[in-house]
Amino acid sequence: MERKIRVLLADDQSILADGIKSVLSSCPDIEVVGIASDGFEALTMTDGCSPDVVLMDIRMPNMNGVIATQEVKRRHPDVKVLILTTFDDSDYILNAINNGASGYLLKDTSSAALIDAIKNAYAGDTILPAKIARRIADAARMVSSDREIKLRRSFGLSEREVEIAVMIYEGFTNKQIASALKLTDGTARNYISSIYEKMGASSRSEATEKMKEVISQ
């Protein structure tokens, strides 16, 4: 590796942040460039120290991790944000990822898994532990049968295509859909292309608009 991966920690629990710093400092490929105690400070420090990856707690004073993630990604689209929390709640998961997070880790993850997740996020992967991926898939399936029926009847979609179409409608990226449904990126793209074709749409925004029209009927 030509240079170390620069990591900023954002956690209001200083003991936990120090512990994570100690773990990451044992990895020769990673450099911890700062520790922020709340979301606002995380945003300010990201502006100043140019990290590659931010490890972002969800619940922090002054500015929570979801809002901080949104702001970091707005100002610095290339910075990867990994949500690190004890809360495996699907609302937090969906909010954080829909606001640009590269993935989600629980604080009970092992040291090796944490280091691997940072390296993989830096490389552009989406990080979703299996039980979190299942929650996202479940959340995507918890839509009204009426909405699914409308999409299936209007566009002639298969059950899997309806599931993916709903995730597109909810704002999931291709990579997040693939990860949540345990598909390869190529398979997810093929499904999405088929959905667009059946809808007569040439883009994600056009497909979303067509779905909105059908669902609102």
CORCORKA-V644558 format. One record per residue. N is the residue number from 1. RES is the residue in one small letter. PHI is phi in whole degrees, -180 to 180 (* if undefined). NEAR is the number of other C-alpha atoms within 8 Angstrom. Layout:
n & res & phi & near
N & RES & PHI & NEAR
N & RES & PHI & NEAR
//
This chain:
n & res & phi & near
1 & m & * & 4
2 & e & -67 & 3
3 & r & -145 & 5
4 & k & -73 & 9
5 & i & -78 & 12
6 & r & -86 & 12
7 & v & -119 & 14
8 & l & -108 & 15
9 & l & -98 & 14
10 & a & -129 & 15
11 & d & -158 & 14
12 & d & -80 & 11
13 & q & -95 & 7
14 & s & -63 & 8
15 & i & -63 & 6
16 & l & -66 & 8
17 & a & -61 & 13
18 & d & -64 & 8
19 & g & -65 & 8
20 & i & -66 & 8
21 & k & -59 & 10
22 & s & -62 & 8
23 & v & -62 & 9
24 & l & -69 & 11
25 & s & -68 & 10
26 & s & -78 & 6
27 & c & -97 & 8
28 & p & -68 & 7
29 & d & -91 & 8
30 & i & -124 & 11
31 & e & -125 & 11
32 & v & -82 & 12
33 & v & -98 & 9
34 & g & 172 & 9
35 & i & -129 & 11
36 & a & -104 & 13
37 & s & -100 & 12
38 & d & -157 & 14
39 & g & -65 & 16
40 & f & -64 & 9
41 & e & -66 & 9
42 & a & -61 & 15
43 & l & -66 & 11
44 & t & -62 & 8
45 & m & -70 & 11
46 & t & -64 & 11
47 & d & -60 & 7
48 & g & -90 & 6
49 & c & -110 & 8
50 & s & 50 & 8
51 & p & -72 & 12
52 & d & -86 & 11
53 & v & -134 & 15
54 & v & -111 & 13
55 & l & -91 & 12
56 & m & -115 & 14
57 & d & -71 & 13
58 & i & -81 & 11
59 & r & -97 & 7
60 & m & -138 & 13
61 & p & -71 & 8
62 & n & 70 & 7
63 & m & -153 & 10
64 & n & -75 & 13
65 & g & -66 & 14
66 & v & -67 & 11
67 & i & -66 & 10
68 & a & -62 & 13
69 & t & -61 & 14
70 & q & -58 & 11
71 & e & -71 & 9
72 & v & -60 & 12
73 & k & -69 & 13
74 & r & -68 & 7
75 & r & -82 & 6
76 & h & -135 & 7
77 & p & -57 & 8
78 & d & -83 & 6
79 & v & -74 & 11
80 & k & -90 & 13
81 & v & -118 & 13
82 & l & -108 & 16
83 & i & -81 & 15
84 & l & -125 & 12
85 & t & -156 & 13
86 & t & -91 & 7
87 & f & -97 & 6
88 & d & -96 & 9
89 & d & -94 & 6
90 & s & -63 & 10
91 & d & -64 & 6
92 & y & -63 & 11
93 & i & -58 & 12
94 & l & -64 & 9
95 & n & -62 & 9
96 & a & -65 & 14
97 & i & -71 & 11
98 & n & -68 & 9
99 & n & -96 & 11
100 & g & 108 & 10
101 & a & -64 & 13
102 & s & -84 & 14
103 & g & 163 & 12
104 & y & -146 & 15
105 & l & -129 & 13
106 & l & -87 & 10
107 & k & -69 & 7
108 & d & -89 & 5
109 & t & -65 & 8
110 & s & -74 & 6
111 & s & -59 & 7
112 & a & -64 & 6
113 & a & -67 & 8
114 & l & -63 & 10
115 & i & -63 & 10
116 & d & -62 & 8
117 & a & -63 & 9
118 & i & -64 & 10
119 & k & -63 & 9
120 & n & -70 & 11
121 & a & -64 & 15
122 & y & -60 & 11
123 & a & -78 & 6
124 & g & 106 & 7
125 & d & -82 & 8
126 & t & -95 & 11
127 & i & -104 & 12
128 & l & -137 & 11
129 & p & -56 & 8
130 & a & -54 & 6
131 & k & -71 & 6
132 & i & -76 & 12
133 & a & -59 & 12
134 & r & -64 & 10
135 & r & -63 & 9
136 & i & -66 & 12
137 & a & -62 & 10
138 & d & -64 & 8
139 & a & -62 & 9
140 & a & -67 & 10
141 & r & -81 & 7
142 & m & -83 & 6
143 & v & -106 & 8
144 & s & -65 & 6
145 & s & -63 & 6
146 & d & -60 & 6
147 & r & -65 & 9
148 & e & -63 & 12
149 & i & -62 & 8
150 & k & -61 & 10
151 & l & -67 & 14
152 & r & -65 & 12
153 & r & -71 & 8
154 & s & -72 & 7
155 & f & -118 & 8
156 & g & 66 & 8
157 & l & -85 & 12
158 & s & -76 & 7
159 & e & -61 & 7
160 & r & -65 & 7
161 & e & -65 & 11
162 & v & -63 & 12
163 & e & -59 & 11
164 & i & -71 & 11
165 & a & -60 & 10
166 & v & -63 & 10
167 & m & -66 & 11
168 & i & -61 & 11
169 & y & -61 & 9
170 & e & -82 & 6
171 & g & 100 & 7
172 & f & -71 & 10
173 & t & -80 & 7
174 & n & -56 & 9
175 & k & -66 & 9
176 & q & -68 & 9
177 & i & -63 & 13
178 & a & -59 & 13
179 & s & -67 & 12
180 & a & -65 & 12
181 & l & -99 & 9
182 & k & 57 & 6
183 & l & -110 & 10
184 & t & -72 & 8
185 & d & -59 & 9
186 & g & -64 & 6
187 & t & -64 & 9
188 & a & -61 & 13
189 & r & -62 & 9
190 & n & -63 & 8
191 & y & -60 & 10
192 & i & -65 & 11
193 & s & -61 & 8
194 & s & -64 & 8
195 & i & -62 & 11
196 & y & -59 & 13
197 & e & -62 & 9
198 & k & -67 & 10
199 & m & -86 & 9
200 & g & 69 & 7
201 & a & -113 & 11
202 & s & -109 & 8
203 & s & -153 & 7
204 & r & -61 & 9
205 & s & -65 & 6
206 & e & -67 & 9
207 & a & -62 & 13
208 & t & -63 & 10
209 & e & -64 & 8
210 & k & -65 & 10
211 & m & -66 & 10
212 & k & -61 & 8
213 & e & -62 & 8
214 & v & -70 & 10
215 & i & -66 & 9
216 & s & -78 & 5
217 & q & -71 & 4
//
